[in-house]
Amino acid sequence: MRVQPSLKQHVILVITLLLPYICYGQQEYFYSTNGKKVYMEIMENRFVVKPASPVTAKQAEELLGPTFTNARAETITGINDFYEIKFDSGLFTTQALQSELDEQKSKNTWSKVNPVYLIEGNPAIVYDVFVVNLKDESVFQKLEQLNNEYGVELISRNTLIPTMITLRVPDNSEHQLVELARTYFERLELEWSAPDFKMKTVLHTNDPYYPYQFYMDMISADKAWNISLSDQDITVAVVDQGVEAHEDLPAGQLVNGYDAFGQTGGAPGGNEAHGMASVGIIAANHNTDGIAGLAPNVRIMPVRIFNERGNGSTNNEITYAMTHAITNGADIISNSWGYSDNNGNSVTTDANPGLTTVINNASQNGRGGLGTVIIFASGNNGQDVTYPAFLNSVIAIGAINSSNTAFNYSNTGSSLDLVAPSGEVGTVSVVNCGFSDFRFEYSLDGTVWTLDREGASGWNPGDHDIAPLDCFSEYQWSTHGGLPTPNTGYTSHDGGTSAAAPQVSGTVALMLSINPNLTLSQIQNRIQYTADKVGPYTYTNGFNVNMGYGRVNAYKAVREALPSQYSSQNFTSSTSLSNSAHMYGTTNIGNSVTVTIPSGQVMVLRGTVNGGTNSKITSYGKVIIEEGTVLNDVEIVMESGGELLPSNIELDGKGIVFKSGSDGEIKNSTITNANRGIELNGSATPLIEGNIIEDNAHGIWINSGVGSGAQIINNALSTNSGYGIASYYSSPTINYNYFNGNYFFGLGSTASFYRNRFNSSNYGLQLLNNSAVQNATRNLVVSSGTTFHVESPVTVQLQYNDTWVAGTTYLVRANYNALVFAYNNYWGGYPSSSYYYSTNGANIYYSQSPTAYVPEYHKVSNPTLVDNPFEDVNCTEKYNEVSALLSERTDEETKRALLTTKAGCYRSMGIDGFIEHLQEEVRTGLSTSSKLYATSS
């Protein structure tokens, strides 16, 4: 279907580099898509180096000298000879860091010094490789000339796209990587030029095969699920080889089945699993089994038009099958099939007038006059879009690879609407199997993971060993890494436009779940203009014959389906939104104005939200705040039942309040200038991870009743004028956080407190009135007045904690009948004026068992290590053995296990050895998502 967008769409995916100067401060670059420039920022607490000669990580740290205090050097998976350097971001402003990097660049110590950038909140590492895409082959000679001029090495040419060329910048080049990428773009005729980034990747859902479903990540399915997981009131008909119940597709989800042959009621016959592959992409449940479908809660209507030998029905039978789907309430009809001639060529005429008539009628009158959404695969002939996909009343879907290039087999042309990721198609041969009958033998070469028929009847293993007279089809394939296990009902070899079309069907199911009143025309418009304009193609008015309107983006399509859309809205009086809403542009909320989201509704915020005095957004439903959104002086209040999902946002002037019973997460965001950056109440259970919470009156304020389900992990709490975290009669989980200039205060509060670091001139932990940090383990306190202050009649366990430079008063101060067990803590670097101090009936024990009583005002010189499990180990030999293994292995799990062994060995060496171990452990185990300095496992 052709729908012209109302606004001209700019159709480029060109990464452009700006300002080609050596100075880091003048290096910026952006990529442009749909006319929008997205800039990259330099991270203040990381950079990348390549040593001029091979060195260990520890040696690399030493080479950095005193400028980068407590720097940690980490290997980079997939990039040899480079180290990522991480340090306290409080040391530098961006400008100061740029100056220091220029200084490091001038030294002979390093052959490369590069910043680390942020792209939409994701750290992007550049090293010595960049990639260009020539406009055509005629530019290659000029490229070689430029390579000679700058000493750049041509590494490879993409076998699929020969104009896409990978280049390496030589060691000790006077030109920075981003500068050269920019220069190449300016001086050559390029489609684009970009550094080769190493970026973070994440996984979603508990389905064990979901990590293999690369196509879900490409179409932003996980973000779409934040808005909707689909609705059981939506019905998707799958017109194919049949669908049956499966462990990932319960029988209760299947409705109104139909078989054009009158045999199975809609279930497959023989070993035909094509329909199962299609339905898995659409509706496989989100559970602990198999894969994850796009719309796991929709109802599925199985419609079988191919028999057990893979032969299609007659035209009239197919027409009746389509009629059944329409008249029995299908909102969406998914079709991964089409017509072809005897030679496998596309049919580009109306091959079935009856079917055409039914489809056209459904587009006008289906769904009570809103229009049935009918989706077809474009075909696998490498020709024009085939029938029925080319009809204006349907949505035609082509296939692209994981590099966003159209497969050669994918049918193209002016009738193509969208594309979706898929895999290769297999080969097929026809084999005589008795009398005049035949069977198909397939070689399955796709890479799409989805459902299969369970047991021996599916594609996997494919050996449907039936007597020759039955002539069922045979399938040949090889497993991917031994998975999935044969006969378990999953395949890893789906592909073709057949696997692309169901992704659009699932996306439309999510759209209708959030807004069932959308017309067919509205769906077509929204899914087209939200499509990503990807690949090495030129789009004219948003369209390209190879890609249609682009790659489907499930999240953007669902976001645009929200019933209410507010652009640059001014709220001058308190308002309760009646529908799920999308607020974008600049939103202004006036003085004492509250915008309320009712239970069951969703609000997506993006752009800038400006608040006045006492302005609030209060939610009993779900609030999704898009990356890059800025909230100025507006408070977010999550009431009971509310759920918050922001990531990579900035709040300035007001904070976020979680009321009792609310949930959600705050990740990788910045919260500043609030009275309380984040406030938790009652049974709130949010995940607060990887945030910068600084310059507030208090960082995180936890009121009575908050339990361990509230997770406060990997945050940087800096220069909040009061407490970094204050916890009142609660028991949150507080691990891996970094406190700078503020501390943890607990009043009647218990908590899991593990691997936090404190830079504080006052306290590390201060516990009053029956507070109990029952397992304060492996925390690190630097320059603290009192490392641990306990003032209540409770028992507190302090295990394997450390201070590098203890304060001028006490390591541990206990008061008012407190009982403190200090098990194997390592007070490295403490001065002579540091003490254990107990008074008013408090007792402190500092050995493995409570036998060595520390009397009141007792100075500890060398804590005694007891019950040492490593005392019989030859530590020198063990140390050398473990160090050798560490130098060979880079995977995180192995490295952590080896470090644990190394730690035990150091403990047997005594305090000096352990201090050295601790410093190494801190450097190598630091989390990548915050300014944390806690020690690693």
N, C-alpha and C positions, 0 to 999 in steps of 0.2 A: 504494500500500500504506500502511495506517495502522499505525504503530508508536508507541505512547505512550512517551515517555521516562520512565526510572525516577525521575528527579529533576525537580521543577518548574523549567521554564526561564523566566527573566525575559525578556520580549520587548519591548525598547525599543531604539531608537537615538536617544537624546536627548542633545544637547550642552547641558550646564548650566554656567553661570558662577557662581562663588562669591564672596562677600564684596565687595560693590560699593563699594569705597573708592577714592579718588584715588591713594593711596599704592601704588606698584608692588609693594612687599613684601607687600601683602595681596591682590593679585590672583592668584587661582588659578582654573583651570577644568578641567573634566574632561568627557569624554564617557562615557556608560554603555552598555554592550552586554552582554546576558546577566547583568546585575547586577554587573558588574565596572567599577570606576572606574579610568580611565586618566588620570593627571594630566599636565599640561604643565609644563615647567621653563623658566625664563628663561635664555637663553644669556648668558654673561658677556662675550663678545667681539664682540657685534654689537648694533646697534639700527637703527631706521628713522626717517628724518626727512623732512618735507616743508618746504622753505624757504618763508618767507612771501612772497618774491618770487623770480622765476626767477634761478638762479645755476648756474654750471658745477660739475662735480664737485670741481674743485680749489678753487673758491671756497667750496664747502660745507665742505671740510676746514679751510680757514682760519678759517671762522666758528666752528668747534668750539673754537678756542683751544688753550692749552697743556694743558688737562686730558686730552685724548685724544691722547697722543703717537703720532706716526706713523700716525694714522688714515687709512684709505682710504675714499673715497666711490665707490660703484658704482651705476650705473643698474640698474633692476629690470625685466627683460623683461616686458612686458604691463601694467606699472603706471607710468603717466606721472607726472612731477613729484615722485617720491619717490626718495630715495637710501638704499641700505643702507650703513651705516657699520661698518667692520671694523677691529679693532685688536688689540693684544697682550692676550690674556686674562689674562696675568699681572699686568696693571695693576689689576684690580678683583676683589673678591669679588662675589657676587651682590648682597649688601646695599649695598656701596659703589656698584655700578653703578646700582642702583635710586635711590640718593640723587642721583647725578649726572644721571640722566634726569629726575628731578623738577626739578633745577636748570635743565636745558636747556629743559624744558617751560615754565618761568616766563619765559623770554626771548621777546621779540617777533621774534627771528630766525626762529623756526620756527612753522608753523601746525599741525604734527603731530610728536609724538615718541612712538614705540612701541617696546617691546622686540621681540626675535625669540625665539620659543619653540622648544622641542624636543618633537616628538610621536614617540615611539618611535624616537628617534635622528634623525629627519628635521627639519631646520630649517624652521620654519613662520613665514613673514612675514605680519604683519597690516598693513593700511594704513588706509583710511577707509571700508571697505565691510563690512557684515555681512548675513546672510540669515536670515529667519525663515520658519517654516512654520506657518500658522494651523491650528488644529484644524478649523475650518470657516469658511465665508464670513461668518457672523454676527459674527466677531471683527474684521472689517475696519474698521468704524466706530471701534472702540476703538483700533485701530492708528493711524488718522489722528489721533485726539486726542493720542495719545502722541507722534506725530511732531511735531505742533505745539508740544507742551510742550518738547521737547528740540531743536527746530529740525532734525530729521532729514529728509533728502530721500528720497522714494520714487523709485528709479531705474527698476525694471521689475517686472513680474509674469511668472512662467514661463508660456509659452503652453500647455505640457502640463499643468502643475500650477499653476493660478491662485492657490492658497493659499500658494505659495512665492514670497516677495517679497524683492527686493534693496533694501537701504537704505544711504544714505551719511551719515556723521557730518560735520557742517559743520566748516570750518576754524576754528581757535581756540576750539573747544568746550571747556568746562571739564570735560567728561566724557570719560574714556578709552573707546576702542572696546569693550574687553572688559567694562567697567562697564555700558555701554549695552546690550550684548547680554544681559548678566545681568539688567538691570532689565526689559527687554522680556519675558524669559522669566518673571520673577516676576509681572509686572503684567498680562500677557495670557495667554489660553488658547492656548498654542503646542505644537506637536509637538516643535519644537526651535528653537534660536537659536544661530548660530555665526558667528564672523568668517569672512571670505572669505580663505582661506589661499593663499599662493604657496609651493609645496613642490617639492622636488627630484624629478625623475623620472629614471629610469635605463632602459637597453635591455638585451636578452639575446639569445643565440644569434647565429650568423653567417648565418642565413637572411635574405636581403635584404628579404623582405616581412614578417618578424616584427614590425617596428615598427608595422605597420598592424593587427596582431592584438590589438586592444584588449581583447578578451574574455579572453585569456590572463593579462594582468595583473590583471584584475578577480577571477579565481578563484585567484590566487596560484600559477599553474602553475610559475613559475621556482623558487619555494621548494620545491615538491613534487619537482622534478627533482633537487634536492640530495640527496633521500633515494633516489629511484629514477628511472631513465630507462626503466623497463619491462623486461620479460623476454620472450624469444622463446618461452618455454614457454607463454605465455598467448595464447589465440586469441580474437579478436573477430570474430563474424559480422556483416556489414553487409548487412541485408535491404533492398533498395532497387532502383535502376535498373541496377545492375551496377557492378563495379569492375574496372579494368584496370591493368597496369603503367604507371609514370610515372617521370620522372626523380627525383621525390621519393618514390617508392614502388616499390622494385625488384621484379621478377617473383618473385624468391626469397622474398619476404615473403608472397605470395599462396598459399593452400592450399585444396584441396577445394572448388573453385568449383561452383556449381549454378545452372541456369537453368530456371525453371518452364516455359518454352516449348520447351526442348530445342534451343536454337539457338546460344548463345554460350558455354556453359560457365561463365557468371557474369559475363562482360564486358558492358558497355553496348552498345546498338544505336542506330542513328541518331545524333542529337546529344544524347541523354539524359545529362546530367552530374550529376544529383542525387546519385547514389551516390558519385561522385568527390568532390563537395563534402563529403559526410558523412565519408568515410574520411580526407580530408585533415586535418580537425579532430582525428580520433582518432590517426592514425599517420604523417603526413608526417614524413620523416626529418629529423634535425638535421644539416645539412650547409651547404654554401654555395649551395644552390639554394632558391628559393621561400620557402615558409612552414615553420613548425615545428608538428608535431603533439604532442598531449599524451603519447602513449605510442608513441614512434617505433620501438621494437624489437619490438612484438607482431606475431604473425602475423594476417593478415587473411583471412577466408573470404568471398569474394564470393557473395552469394545474390541472384539477379535475379528479381523478381516483377512488373516492369513492362516492357512491350515497347517497341520503338523509337518507337511513337506515344504513349507515356506511358500506355497502358491497362494496368490491373492484371489479374492472373491470376484464375482462378476461386477460390472459397473452398477447394476441395479442393486445387488446385495450391498455394495459399498455405500450407495446412496441411502439405502434403508438403515445401515449401521450409523451413518452420520445423522440421519433423521432421529434415530433412537436417542442419541446423545443430546440432541438439541431439545427434543420434546420431554425428556426426563430430567431436565434441569441442570445440564452442564453449563457452568459459567465460562469455562475455558475448555477448548478441545485441542489436545496436543497430538501432532502428527509427525512422525519421523519416517515418512515414506512418500513416494510420488510415482508418477508414471514414467516409463521409458520404453523405447522401441526394442526390437529383438536384438539389436546390437549394443544395447546399453546406453544409447544416446538419449538426451533430454527430449521430452515431448513438450512443445511450446504452443500447443493449440488446446482448446477446450476438449479434452479427450472424453469427458463424461458430462454431457450437458445437464443430466439430472443432478449430479453432484454439484455442479456449478450453480444451478438454480437454488438448491437447498442452502449452500454456503452463503450466497448473496442474500437470501431471505433472512438467514439467521443474523447476519451482520446488521440488518435493519430492525428486525422484530424480536430477536432473541433476548433473553434476560428481561422480559417484560418491557421491551422497547428500548432498552439501553444498548443492546447489541452483544451477541455472543462473541467472545474473543477466540478466534481460530488461528492456530499457529502451525506452520509447516516448515520442515527442513527444506532448504533450497535445492538439495540434490548433490550427488557425489560424482557427477560426470565431467567436471571441469569445463562446463559449457554455460549456456544461459540458464537462469532459474527455470526449473521445470514446472509442469502442471502437477497439482493445483497451486503450488506455492506462488506462482506469478500473479494470481488473481488479486485485484485491488482490494478485495474484502478480507484478505487474510494477511498475516504478518509472516514474512519469509526470512529464515535464519540461515546464515552461512557459518563456516567454521574457520577458526584461526588457531595458530600454534601458540605455545607458551611465550614466544617472542613477539606476539601481536602481528604476525604476518599471515595472510590468508593462505590456507592450504591450496595446493594446485588443483586438487579434486573438487574444491568447494565451488558450487555454481554461483555465478555472479551476474551482474547486469543491473539495469534500471529498476527491476522489480525487487531487488534485495533490500530488506529493511534494516537488519541488524546482523551482527556476528557474535559468536560466543566461543570460548576456548574448547578445544577438543583434541583428539589424537588422530593418528593415521587410520586409513581404512585398509582392510585386508584384501587379499586376493581370493578369487573364487574359481573353482573348476567344476565342470559338470561330468559326473561319472555314471555310466550305465550300471544299473543294479538289478537287472533281471527283467526278462521280457522286453517291453518297450519303455519301461519306466526309467527314471534317473534320480539322482540325488545331487545336492550341492555339497562340495567340500571346501570349507573356508579356512584360510590362514588369518587369524585375528592379530592385528598389529597395533591396535590402539593403546592409549595410555590412560584412559579414563576409567576410574574405579567406580563401580556401581553394583546394583543387585544382579543376581543370577538366579536361575531356578535352583532350589535346594536339591541335593542328592545328585545322582548320576545323569539326570535329564537336562542339566544346564550346559552352558558353554565350558564350564570348568568342572571336570577335566576335558569334556568335549568328546569322549569316546562313548557314544551312544550305541552300544554294541547290540543292535537289533538284527533279526534275520534279514537278509538282503531284500526279501520281497516287500518289507515295510519301507525301505528306502529313506529312512530318516537322514537328515543332514549330519555331517561330521565336522568337528572343529578341531583345529590344531593350534596350539599356542605354547608359550613358555612362561613360567611364573616370573614375577618381579621380586627378586630377593627372597624367594621361597613363600611369598604371600600373594594372594590369599590361599589358604589351604583348600585343595580340591574337595568338591562335594559339600562345601559349607554354605553355598548360596551367595557367593560374591565373585565378581570378575574384575580383572584389572586391564581388560583389553577392549573396552568399548571405544568407539571413535566415530569419525565422520560427522556430517551435519546432523545425523541421528542423535548424537550426544549433545549437540549445541542447542537444538530446538527446545528440549525439556528445560534448559536453564531459563529460557525466556518464559516458558509456561509457568515455572515456579515463581519467577519474579512477578508476573502478572497476578498470580494467586496471592502473593504478599500484598500487592497494591490493592486488590479487591477486599482483602481481609481488613485493611485499615480504612477503606472507603468503598463500600459495595455499590455506591451510587454513581461511580464513574461511568461515563458512556464509553463506547468503543473508541470513538474519535478522541476523547480525552486521554484514554490509555495510550493510544498510538502516539499522540503528541508528546506526552510526558516521557514515555520510554525512549522516544527518538531523541528529544533534545537533551536528555540527561545521559545519553550514551557517551562513552569516552572516545574521543577522536584519536585513536592509536595507530601505530604502524607507520611504515615508510610510504605514506600515501598523501596525495593532495585531495582535500575535500572542497567541493564547490557548493556554496550555500548549505554546508553541513553534510554533504552527501558525496560518497565515493562508490564507484561501481563494484569494487572488490570488498568493501566493508559496509555498504549501506550507510546508515547514520552513525556507525561506530560499534564498539564493543558494549554490550549491555552492562549497565552499572545498577545492580540490584538496590543498593542503598539509596542512591540519588533518586531512582525511580519511585521507591517506596516513600521517601521523604516528600517528593513532589505530589504524592497521592494523598497526603494528609488533608482532611476535609477543609481546614481553614489555613489560608496563606496570608501572612502579614508582612508587607514590605514597607520599611521606614515608618513604622507605626508610632503614634504618640498616645500613651495612656494617661489621660488627665484625671480619671477617677477610677476607683477600685473596680476590678472586673473579674468575673469568673467565666473562663472560657467554656463554652458549651461543647466544643468539638476538639479533637486532637488538632494541633496547630504547628505551623512552621513559621517562625519569626526570623526575618533576615534583613539585611541592610543595616540601618541604624534604628534601634528601638529606644524610645525615651519613656521612662516611667516617672511620673511627677511626684512631688512632695506628698508623703503619707499615702501613697497609692500602692495597693497590693494587687498583683495579677495572680489569680488562683487557677491551678490546673486540677480539675476534679479527679476522683478515683476512676481508674479505667481509661483515662485519656493520656496522650503522649504530647509533649511539646519539644520541638527541635529548635534550639537557639543557635544562630550563627551571625557573624558580623560584630557589631558593637552594641552593647546595652548600657545606656546611661541612666543612672538613678538620681533622684533628688533626696531630700531629707526623709529618713524613715521609709524609703521605697523598698518593696519586697517582691520576690516571686515565691509564692507558696504553693507547694505541690502535694496533693494526695495521690497523684498518679506518677508518671515517669517523665523525667526531664533529661534530654540528651543535649549536651552542649558541644558543638563541633570544634574541632581543632582550630586554633587561631582566634577563637572568639575572645573578646575583651569585655569584662563587666566592670563598669565604673560606678562605685557608690551604690550598688544594689545588693541587697542581702538575699541569699537563696535559703529558703526554709523548707525542709522536707518533713512533712507531717507523717503520721502513722500510715503505713502502706505505701508511702512514696519511695521512689527509686531514682537515684541520680547517677548519670553516666557521662561525666565530662572527661576529656583527656586533652592535654596540651592546650590549656586555656590560661587566661590571666585575669585574676580578680584584684581590683585595686580599690581599697577604701571600705569594703564590707566583706563579711565572711560567709561561711556556709554553716547552717544549723541542721543537724539531724535530730528530729524529735523521736521519742520512743516509738519503736515499731517500724522505723524507716530503714532503708537499705540502699545499697549502691556502691559507687566507687569514685574516687578522685585520684587520677594518675597524671604524673608528669606535668603538673600545672604549677603556676606561681600565684601565691596568695600574699598580699602585702597590705599594710596600712589599715588593718581592721582592728577592732577592739579584741575580738577572738577570731583568729583565722578560720578555725573549724571548731564547732561545738557539738558534742555528742550528749544525748540524753537517754536515760532508761534503757530499753532493749534495742537501741539502734545497733546495727551490725555492718557498718560500711567497711570497705577496704580503702585505706589511705596509703598510697604507695608512690614513691619516686617524686614527691613534690618538693618545691622550694617554698617554705613558709617563713617569711622573714619580715622584720620591721613592723610587726604587729604589737599590740599591747601584750597579748599572750598568743602563743602559737596554736596549740590544741588544748581545748578546755573540755574536760570529761566530767559530767555531772553524775549523780548517784544512779547506780543500777546498771551501768554499761558492763557487759560481760566480755568473755574472751573472744567472742565472735567478732568483736570490733578489732580489725587488724591494722596496726600502725607500723608500716614497714618501709625501710629505705628512704626516709624523708630527710631533708636538710632543714633543721630548725635553727635559724640564725638571727642573732641580734634582735630577738623579740624582747621588749623592755621588761616584761615580767617573767613568766615561766615559759620554757620551751613547751613542756607538757605539764598540765596540772590535772590530777586525777583524784576525784572525791568519791570514796566509798564505792569503787568500781574495780573491775578486774580485766582490763583490756590486754591484748597482746601487743607488746612494744619491742620490736626487734630491728636491728640493723639501721638505726637512725643516727644522725649526726647532729649534735647540739653544739652550737658555737655562741658563746656569750649569754646563754640561758641554760636552764637545767630542768630536771624532772622533779616535781613536787607531788608527793602522795599523802593524802589525808584519809586515813581509814581505808586505804585502797590496797588491793592485792593485784599482782600483775605478773605476767611472764616478761622478763626483761633480759634480753639476750643480744650480745654483740652490738651494743651501742657505743658511740664515742662521744666524749664531752670535752669541749674546750671552754672552760668556765672559770671565772675568778671567784665564784662563790661555792657552789656545791656541784657534785655529780648527781647523786640521788639524795633527796631529803624526804624522809618518811616519818610522818607524825600520826599520833592518835590511832594506834592499832593498825597502821599500814603494814603490809608484808609483801615485799618483793621476794617471793618464796624461792625463786631461782634466778638470782642476779648472776649471770654466768657469762664469762668471756667479754666483759665490757672493758673499754679502754678510757681512762681519764687522764687528760693532759692539763697541767697548770691549774688544778682545782684547789680552792681553799680547803675544802673537806671533801675527800673522795666519796665516802658514804656516811650519811648522817641519819641515825635511827633514833627516834625519840618516842617510844611507845612500848607497852608490855607485850611484845610479840617476838616470835622467833624468825630470824632472817638468815638465809643461807647465801653466802658469797663464795662463788667457786670460779677459779681460774680467771679472775679479773686482774687487770694490770694498770699501773700508771707509769708513764715514762718520766714525767717530772711532777712529783707530788707537790701539793701546795705547802704553805708555811705553817699549817696547823695540824690537821689530822688525816691519816689514811682512813681510819674508821672511828667514828665517834658514836658511842651508844649511851643512852640516858633512860631513866625512868623504867627500870626493870626489863629493858630490852635484852634479848639473848641472841647473840650474833655468832654464827659459826663461819669462820673465814677459812674455807678449804682450799689449800694449794693456790693461793693468790700470789702473783709475782709482781712485787713492787719494784720494778726496775727503775733505776735512776732517782730514787727518792733521796732527798737531802737529809742531813742529820737531824733536822728539826721536825721531821714527820713522825707521827705517833699513832698508836692505837690508844684510844682514850675511852674509859667507861666510868660512869658515875651514877649516883642515885639508884643503886641496886642492879645496874646493868652488868652483864657479863659478856666477854668476848673470848672465843676460842679460835685458835688460828692454825690448828693442825688437822690431819685427816680425821681424827676422832677426838672427842671432847676430853682430852687428858691434859693438854698443855694450857692451863688457865692463864690468861693475860690479865694481870691485876690492874687496878686503877692507875692510869697515867704511866703505862709501861711502854718504854721505847723498844721497838723491835729492830734488831740489826740485820739478821739474816733468817728469814722464815725457814723453818725446818720442813723438808719434804719427806713425808712418811708414806709407807705402803706403796713404794715405787714399783710398778709392774715391769719396768724396763731395766732394773738394776743389774740383771745378768747379761744384758745385750752388749756385744762389742760395738760401742757406738761409733767409733771411727769407721769401722768397716760398714756398718749399717748406713751411716751418713753418706759415704761415698757411693754405696749401692743405690740408695734412693735418689741422690742427686743425679746420677747417670740416667736413671729411669725418667726423672722429671725433664731432663734435657731432650729426651726422645719423644715424649708423649705430650700432646697439646690438648686432648679432649678434657673437658672440665671435670667430668666425674672421676676419671683415673687420676687426674692431678690432685683433686681434693683428697682421695684415698691415700695417695702417696704422701701428701703433706701431713696427714694424720699420723702416719708412721714416723715421719721425720720429726713431728712435734714430740712424740713419746721419747724418741732418742735424745732430743735436746733436753727434755726434762731430767733425764738421768745424768746429764752433764752438770746440772745445777743452774743457779739463777743466771749467770752470765751467758751460758749457752742458750737458755730459754729466751732471754732478751733478744739475742740475735735471731732466733727462730721467729719470735713474735713479729719483729720488724719485717722479715721476709714474708711472713704469712699475711700480714696486713696488705703489703704491696700486691701480692699475687692474687689475693682473694677478694679484692674490692668489687662491689657490684657496679655494673655499667650504667645504672639508671639514676644515680644521685651522687651527692657530694659526701658519701658515707666513708668512714674510716674504721669500721669495725673489723675485727679479725675474722679470717675465713675458717672453714671446717678443716 
